[in-house]
Amino acid sequence: MLIKRITCQVKSNDVETFSRLQTNWELIHNLKGFIGQIGGWDIKNKLSACIYSFWESKEDYDYFMGNVHDEIVSKSNQSKTYSSINVELFEEVNNITGLLDDFISVLRKSKFIRTALTDVKEDRINHFKEVQNQVWSPGMKTTNAMLGGKFACSSKDNHRYLTLTGWVSQEAHENYTNHLFTNLKLRANTELDIIRISSQHFVSEDSWKVLGDHL
């Protein structure tokens, strides 16, 4: 699976327009290899739009970019509503198992999304992957509130990792943060692995959500 991470810094007077134009991406619902797209406003920065799209393969994504993407952008003029955009591609390393078995159901039912973007030290990559599978993923699953997610590596930098999980609600994620996160962090010994880490947390906007037709 290929994951596209998009962050737009939206102009303060164009928030409603950006959100309305984001619904134009519904046009990609029937493209071959398209799995789904979700997004929302970063709870720490209300002008930062977070968007994640998921594709079965790089070939399917490349077709979209070469034949469909620019036409949608041109017709919507959405680019006029933001001052900057950052785009990164990630390739799936592992599925994160939660309450739901299939990822399309995770996209459909998640109300809150938590992501972490981590740059990992060269000699700590194996340990970082190990604790993701043995500590973080099973730990989050015990909450009975994490629906599922993906653990992925940057297409350009094998030291850079994305962790994305979907939750039943923002409140459920806050409960996890307040009561379980610290203990898992101690067990994982995360600070020994990382160079830097940043996160995005957002309520999933229903009007921005697009699910692939063929799934």
C-alpha positions in Angstrom: 0.0 0.0 0.0 1.1 3.5 -0.8 0.2 6.3 1.6 0.2 10.0 0.6 0.5 12.5 3.4 -0.6 16.1 2.5 -0.5 19.1 4.9 -1.8 22.5 3.7 -1.5 25.7 5.6 -4.8 27.4 4.8 -5.4 31.1 4.7 -7.6 32.2 7.6 -10.3 33.8 5.4 -10.4 30.7 3.2 -11.1 27.9 5.6 -14.7 27.4 4.6 -13.8 27.6 0.9 -10.9 25.1 1.3 -13.2 22.7 3.1 -15.9 23.0 0.4 -13.4 22.5 -2.4 -11.9 19.4 -0.7 -15.2 17.6 -1.5 -14.1 17.8 -5.2 -11.8 14.9 -4.6 -14.8 12.6 -4.5 -14.1 12.4 -8.3 -11.3 9.9 -7.7 -13.6 7.3 -6.0 -13.7 5.0 -9.0 -10.0 5.0 -10.0 -8.2 1.7 -10.2 -6.2 1.1 -7.0 -7.7 3.9 -5.0 -8.5 2.7 -1.5 -9.6 5.9 0.3 -8.9 9.4 1.5 -9.4 11.0 4.9 -8.6 14.4 6.4 -9.4 17.1 8.9 -8.0 20.1 10.8 -5.0 19.6 13.1 -6.3 20.1 16.6 -3.0 22.0 17.5 -3.2 24.3 14.4 -6.8 25.0 13.2 -5.4 26.4 9.9 -3.5 23.2 9.1 -5.4 20.8 6.9 -4.3 17.1 7.2 -5.1 14.8 4.3 -4.1 11.1 3.9 -4.8 9.1 0.8 -4.2 5.3 0.3 -3.5 3.4 -2.9 -3.0 -0.2 -3.7 0.3 0.4 -5.6 2.7 3.0 -6.8 1.6 2.3 -10.4 -2.0 3.1 -9.6 -1.0 6.3 -7.8 1.3 7.4 -10.7 -1.6 6.9 -13.1 -3.7 9.2 -11.0 -1.0 11.9 -10.8 -0.3 11.7 -14.6 -3.9 11.6 -15.8 -6.4 12.9 -13.2 -4.8 15.0 -10.5 -3.9 18.2 -12.4 -7.3 18.5 -14.0 -9.1 18.4 -10.6 -6.7 21.0 -9.1 -7.1 23.3 -12.1 -10.9 23.2 -12.1 -11.3 23.7 -8.3 -8.7 26.5 -7.8 -8.2 25.0 -4.3 -4.5 26.0 -4.4 -5.5 29.6 -4.0 -6.9 28.9 -0.5 -3.6 27.8 1.1 -0.2 29.5 1.5 1.9 26.3 1.6 1.6 22.6 0.9 3.8 19.7 2.0 3.5 16.2 0.3 5.2 13.0 1.3 4.8 9.4 0.1 5.1 6.3 2.4 5.1 2.6 1.7 3.3 0.3 4.1 5.6 -1.8 6.4 2.9 -3.3 8.7 -0.8 -3.3 9.3 -1.8 -2.1 12.8 -4.6 -4.4 14.0 -7.4 -2.9 16.0 -11.1 -3.6 16.5 -11.7 -3.8 12.7 -10.2 -6.4 10.4 -10.1 -4.5 7.1 -8.6 -1.1 6.5 -11.5 0.3 4.4 -13.7 -0.1 7.5 -11.1 1.7 9.6 -11.3 4.6 7.1 -15.1 4.5 7.0 -15.7 4.4 10.8 -12.8 6.3 12.4 -13.9 9.6 14.0 -10.5 10.6 15.2 -7.0 10.1 13.5 -3.7 10.1 15.3 -0.4 10.2 13.3 3.2 10.3 14.3 6.1 11.2 11.9 9.4 9.9 13.3 13.0 10.3 12.1 14.9 7.3 13.4 18.6 6.8 14.1 20.4 4.5 11.7 21.5 2.0 14.3 18.0 2.0 16.0 15.8 1.2 13.1 15.4 -2.5 13.9 14.5 -1.7 17.5 12.1 1.0 16.5 10.2 -1.5 14.2 10.3 -4.2 16.9 8.7 -2.1 19.6 6.1 -0.8 17.1 5.0 -4.4 16.6 5.5 -5.7 20.1 4.6 -2.8 22.3 2.8 0.1 20.6 0.4 -1.8 18.3 -0.8 -4.5 20.9 -0.9 -1.8 23.6 -3.2 0.4 21.6 -5.4 -2.6 20.7 -6.1 -3.2 24.4 -7.9 0.1 24.7 -10.9 -1.4 22.7 -11.1 2.0 21.1 -8.4 1.9 18.4 -10.0 0.6 15.1 -6.8 0.0 13.1 -4.0 1.7 11.2 -0.8 1.6 9.2 2.9 1.7 9.9 4.8 2.9 6.9 8.3 4.0 5.7 9.1 7.1 3.6 9.6 6.4 -0.1 12.6 8.6 -0.1 14.2 8.1 3.4 14.4 4.7 5.1 15.0 6.5 8.4 11.6 8.2 8.3 8.4 6.5 9.5 4.7 7.2 9.6 2.3 5.7 12.2 -1.4 6.3 11.6 -4.2 5.0 13.7 -8.0 5.5 13.6 -10.0 5.8 16.9 -13.7 5.6 17.8 -13.6 9.2 19.1 -11.3 12.0 20.2 -12.3 11.3 23.9 -11.2 7.6 23.5 -7.8 8.7 22.2 -7.5 11.2 25.1 -8.3 8.5 27.6 -5.5 6.3 26.0 -3.1 9.2 26.2 -3.9 9.9 29.8 -3.9 6.4 31.1 -1.8 4.1 28.9 0.5 6.1 26.7 3.2 6.9 29.3 3.5 3.2 30.4 3.9 2.1 26.7 6.5 4.8 26.1 8.6 3.5 29.1 8.4 0.0 27.8 9.3 1.0 24.2 12.3 3.2 25.4 11.4 5.4 22.4 13.8 8.2 23.2 16.8 6.0 22.4 15.5 5.4 18.8 14.5 8.8 17.5 16.1 11.9 16.2 12.8 13.9 16.1 9.1 13.2 16.2 6.1 15.3 15.2 2.4 14.5 15.3 -1.0 15.4 13.7 -4.3 14.7 15.5 -7.5 15.5 13.8 -11.2 14.8 13.9 -12.1 13.1 10.6 -14.2 15.4 8.4 -17.1 13.3 6.9 -17.3 15.6 3.9 -13.7 15.1 3.0 -13.8 11.3 3.2 -13.7 9.4 -0.1 -13.8 5.6 -0.3 -12.9 3.5 -3.3 -15.8 2.1 -5.3 -14.2 -1.3 -6.0 -13.7 -2.2 -2.3 
